[in-house]
Amino acid sequence: MTTNSQSFNPEELKKQIIDKAQADATYKQRLLSNAKAVFEEKIGEKLAADLEIQALQQSMKKIYLLLPIELDELVRSQVLSEEQLEAVAGGELIPNNSTFPKSAPVPSGITLYI
């Protein structure tokens, strides 16, 4: 499975990783300590060096609220359309080679949003 594949489904990837972490304590510990390496292994390719992925374990006394990516006005007006912003806010994958114009740089941090 790669991020450039047409069949790539971020929700399915997320489910597979969570399911495996719940069934395998060693895998869960690897995910909690180095989530980026686990994701790279799962998708079969290296992610951007400046991309950080963090896995957190919720508990009955600690719940996390994930807010969508907030992009400044310059990026919104020069790179992303309203449709692209909705896709990012909705947690969809935006492959580098399909949604963005070839001449526009892809902002760091939205290549993979899970």
N, C-alpha and C positions, 0 to 999 in steps of 0.2 A: 504494500500500500504506500503510495507516495502522494505528496500534496499537489503534484501536477496532474494527477489522474482525474479523469472526468467523473469516476465513480467514488471519489473521496467524499466521505461523509463525516464531518467533525463530531456529530452527536454519536454516531456509531463507534468512532475511535474512542471517545470519552467513555462510553458504556463498556467497551472491551477492556480498557485500562482499569476502570473502577471494579469491574467484575473480577478481573484477575487479582487485583490488590486485596479484595475481600476474601478471596480463596487461598491466597499465598502470602504468608506473613513476610517472607524474605523479599518478595517483589514489592510489597507495600512499603517496606522500609527503604528499598532502593528508590521508589517513587517519592517518598517523603524527603529523602536526603539529596536526590539528584533527578528531579522530574524531567529536566531537559534531556538528559541522557536516555531516559526511558522512552520519551517521545521520539527521539531520533532513532532509537532501535526499532520502535514500533512502525514508524513510517518509512524506514529504510533510507534516510538521507539526513545530512547535516542541516541544522537550522542556523539562521543568521547568528553571528557571534554576539551581537548586542541584544539578542532576544533572551529574555528571562522567562522561565516557567517555574512556578512554585505550586506544589501540592500541599494542601493543608488538611488536617483531620478535624472535622467538626466533632463536638461532644454535646452532651446535654447542657453544659454550662458555657459553651463557647460556640457561637454561630457566626459565620462570615457572610457579609453582604457584598456581592460583586457588582461594582458599578461599571457601566460600559465605558469604552475608550472615549476620552474627550479630546477632540482635535481643535487646534486654534483656528481662527478665522482665515489666516493665510493658507493653510493646508486645505481647508474646506473650499475656498474660492479657486484655488489653482490646481488641485489634484482630484478631489472627490466630488462626484455628482451626488444629488440627494439620494438616488437609488443606492449608490455605493455606501453612503453614510448609514442608511437604514440596514444594509447587509452587515456592516460592522457592528452596529448597535444591537442587531439581532443575534449576534454570535455566529454568523455564517463564515465559512472560509472564502477568502477572496484570492484565488490563484493569481500569482504574479503575471502569468502569461495570457489571461483571458479577459479580465474585467477592466484593468487599467489601460489607458492608452500607452503604446510602446514608448513614447517620448517622455512620459511622466514618471518621476521617481515614485516608488512605492514607499510610503511612510513606514518607518521602523515600528515593529510591534503589532502590525495587523495582519501579517502573513498567516499566522495560525492563531485563532482565538477559540479556546475551548474552555 
